[in-house]
Amino acid sequence: MHGLEAVGQHSGGSSGPGWLAFYDPQQYLHYGLVLLLATATGTLLAYHPVYRRRGVTLETLELRKTMIVYSVVGALVALVCSAAPSMAFVIFGIGGLMRFRTDTGTSKATGHTIVATLIGLCWGLGLMLAATLATVFVWLLTYALEARGIVQLNVGGVAIADMARAADAYRDAVTRSGGAVLGHSKHFKSGQMRFVLRLPRDTNPDQLNQQLATLVPDPLRGTPDFVD
């Protein structure tokens, strides 16, 4: 018996094919298609026209990312449970523990934590190829979703009569600094403008704030507050 075959068959009682899967092209195709199709369908749902009609807000953008991440979570759950059906109860328990006992912040962050847990389960169940491909895929997906930060900029202290010109000035300043305005709204009662921005590359909110302080004319400049 060859070395890899021995490792594949004596992998501590695991349910998956072990290291032998790396020599099976069909396994690459299967796992790759599962991850790609899960992401594609999650993206299709995330960009449903109903959500797009609501306008661009920080909440809607984060919802899109969350739906995509949880589509991948569902695909990994199916892979784990197909190898070991009894793991469904374990995953259910882990999900409840993370939901109520782990402070991960947003739903998207919880999704990332569950993905990491599922990848660990794949390793333990002998799904080495699935774990490897999922790690690479999720790393690339995270980079694609988070490479350029999206924040909300609230600007207060601008006179109502100057709001239209101030909004144009801030939009122009963000564009000149290398960022992009994805959406904005004016709230006349509170005297506040809200912009949803994609930050320039390698720029954090504090650095962008310094650039805006020089690019926005003083009469139209308000008090900025970044929310991420």
For each residue, the residues with C-beta under 8 A, 3 or more apart:
1: 5 6 9
2: 5 6
3: 6 7
4: 7 8 19 20 23
5: 1 2 8 9 20
6: 1 2 3 9 10
7: 3 4 10 11 18 19
8: 4 5 11 17 18 19 20 126
9: 1 5 6 18
10: 6 7
11: 7 8 14 16 18 19 126
12: 126
13:
14: 11 18 124 125 126 127
15: 83 84 125 126 127
16: 11 21 83 122 125 126 127 128 130
17: 8 20 21 24 27 126 127 129
18: 7 8 9 11 14 21 126 128
19: 4 7 8 11 22 128
20: 4 5 8 17 23 24
21: 16 17 18 24 27 127 128 129 130
22: 19 27 128 129
23: 4 20
24: 17 20 21 27 28 129
25: 28 29
26: 29 30
27: 17 21 22 24 30 31 129
28: 24 25 31 32 129 133
29: 25 26 32 33
30: 26 27 33 34
31: 27 28 34 35 79 129 130 133 134
32: 28 29 35 36 133
33: 29 30 36 37
34: 30 31 37 38 75 78 79
35: 31 32 38 39 72 75 133 134 137
36: 32 33 39 40
37: 33 34 40 41 75
38: 34 35 41 42 71 72 74 75
39: 35 36 42 43 68 71 72 141
40: 36 37 43 44
41: 37 38 44 45 71
42: 38 39 45 46 67 68 69 70 71 72
43: 39 40 46 47 64 68 71
44: 40 41 47 48
45: 41 42 48 67 71
46: 42 43 51 63 64 65 67 68
47: 43 44 51 52 64
48: 44 45 51 52
49: 52 53
50: 53 54
51: 46 47 48 54 60 63 64
52: 47 48 49
53: 49 50
54: 50 51 57 60
55: 60 183 185
56: 60 61 182 183 196
57: 54 60 61 152 183 196
58: 61 62 150 151 152 196 227 228
59: 62 63
60: 51 54 55 56 57 63 64
61: 56 57 58 64 65 150 182 196
62: 58 59 65 66 106 108
63: 46 51 59 60 66 67
64: 43 46 47 51 60 61 67 68
65: 46 61 62 68 69 108 145 146
66: 62 63 69 70 106 107 108 111
67: 42 45 46 63 64 70 71
68: 39 42 43 46 64 65 71 72 141 145
69: 42 65 66 72 73 108 111 112 115 141 145
70: 42 66 67 73 74 107 111
71: 38 39 41 42 43 45 67 68 74 75
72: 35 38 39 42 68 69 75 76 111 115 134 137 138 141
73: 69 70 76 77 111 114 115 118
74: 38 70 71 77 78
75: 34 35 37 38 71 72 78 79
76: 72 73 79 80 115 118 119 122 130 134
77: 73 74 80 81 88 91 118
78: 34 74 75 81 82
79: 31 34 75 76 82 83 122 127 130
80: 76 77 83 84 87 91 118 121 122 125 127
81: 77 78 84 85 87 88 91
82: 78 79 85
83: 15 16 79 80 87 125 126 127
84: 15 80 81 87 125
85: 81 82 88
86: 89 90
87: 80 81 83 84 90 91 121 125
88: 77 81 85 91 92
89: 86 92 93
90: 86 87 93 94 121
91: 77 80 81 87 88 94 95 118 121
92: 88 89 95 96
93: 89 90 96 97
94: 90 91 97 98 114 117
95: 91 92 98 99 114
96: 92 93 99 100
97: 93 94 100 101 102
98: 94 95 101 102 104 110 113 114 117
99: 95 96 102 110
100: 96 97
101: 97 98
102: 97 98 99 110 113
103:
104: 98 109 110 112 113
105: 109 110
106: 62 66 109 110
107: 66 70 110 111
108: 62 65 66 69 111 112
109: 104 105 106 112 113
110: 98 99 102 104 105 106 107 113 114
111: 66 69 70 72 73 107 108 114 115
112: 69 104 108 109 115 116 138 142
113: 98 102 104 109 110 116 117
114: 73 94 95 98 110 111 117 118
115: 69 72 73 76 111 112 118 119 134 138
116: 112 113 119 120
117: 94 98 113 114 120 121
118: 73 76 77 80 91 114 115 121 122 134
119: 76 115 116 122 123 131 134 135 138
120: 116 117 123 124 131
121: 80 87 90 91 117 118 124 125
122: 16 76 79 80 118 119 125 127 128 130 131 134
123: 119 120 127 128 131
124: 14 120 121
125: 14 15 16 80 83 84 87 121 122
126: 8 11 12 14 15 16 17 18 83
127: 14 15 16 17 21 79 80 83 122 123 130 131
128: 16 18 19 21 22 122 123 131 132
129: 17 21 22 24 27 28 31 132 133
130: 16 21 31 76 79 122 127 133 134
131: 119 120 122 123 127 128 134 135
132: 128 129 135 136
133: 28 31 32 35 129 130 136 137
134: 31 35 72 76 115 118 119 122 130 131 137 138
135: 119 131 132 138 139
136: 132 133 139 140
137: 35 72 133 134 140 141
138: 72 112 115 119 134 135 141 142
139: 135 136 142 143
140: 136 137 143 144
141: 39 68 69 72 137 138 144 145
142: 112 138 139 145 146
143: 139 140 146 147
144: 140 141 147
145: 65 68 69 141 142
146: 65 142 143 149
147: 143 144 201
148: 198 199 200 201
149: 146 198 199 204 205 228
150: 58 61 182 196 197 198 199 228
151: 58 196 197 199 205 226 227 228
152: 57 58 194 195 196 197 226 227 228
153: 170 194 195 196 197 224 225 226 227
154: 192 193 194 224 225 226 227
155: 158 166 170 192 193 194 195 222 223 224 225
156: 190 191 192 193 222 223 225
157: 191 222 223
158: 155 162 163 166 191 193 220 222
159: 162 163 191
160: 163 188 191
161:
162: 158 159 165 166 219 220
163: 158 159 160 166 167 186 188 191 193
164: 167 168 186
165: 162 168 169 220
166: 155 158 162 163 169 170 193 216 220 221 222
167: 163 164 170 171 184 186 193
168: 164 165 171 172
169: 165 166 172 173 216 217 220
170: 153 155 166 167 173 174 181 184 193 195 212 216 220
171: 167 168 174 175 181 184 195
172: 168 169 175 176 215
173: 169 170 176 177 211 212 215 216
174: 170 171 177 179 180 181 195 197 208 212
175: 171 172 179 180 181
176: 172 173 215
177: 173 174 200 203 208 211 212 215
178: 200 201 203
179: 174 175 197 198 199 200 203 208
180: 174 175 197 198
181: 170 171 174 175 184 195 196 197
182: 56 61 150 196 197 198
183: 55 56 57 195 196
184: 167 170 171 181 193 194 195 196
185: 55 193 194
186: 163 164 167 192 193 194
187: 190 191 192 193 194
188: 160 163 191
189:
190: 156 187
191: 156 157 158 159 160 163 187 188
192: 154 155 156 186 187
193: 154 155 156 158 163 166 167 170 184 185 186 187 222
194: 152 153 154 155 184 185 186 187
195: 152 153 155 170 171 174 181 183 184
196: 56 57 58 61 150 151 152 153 181 182 183 184
197: 150 151 152 153 174 179 180 181 182 208
198: 148 149 150 179 180 182
199: 148 149 150 151 179 203 204 205 208
200: 148 177 178 179 203 208
201: 147 148 178
202:
203: 177 178 179 199 200 207 208 211
204: 149 199 207 208
205: 149 151 199 208 209 226 228
206: 209 210
207: 203 204 210 211
208: 174 177 179 197 199 200 203 204 205 211 212 226
209: 205 206 212 213 224 226
210: 206 207 213 214
211: 173 177 203 207 208 214 215
212: 170 173 174 177 208 209 215 216 221 224
213: 209 210 216 221
214: 210 211
215: 172 173 176 177 211 212
216: 166 169 170 173 212 213 220 221
217: 169 220 221
218: 221
219: 162
220: 158 162 165 166 169 170 216 217
221: 166 212 213 216 217 218
222: 155 156 157 158 166 193
223: 155 156 157
224: 153 154 155 209 212
225: 153 154 155 156
226: 151 152 153 154 205 208 209
227: 58 151 152 153 154
228: 58 149 150 151 152 205
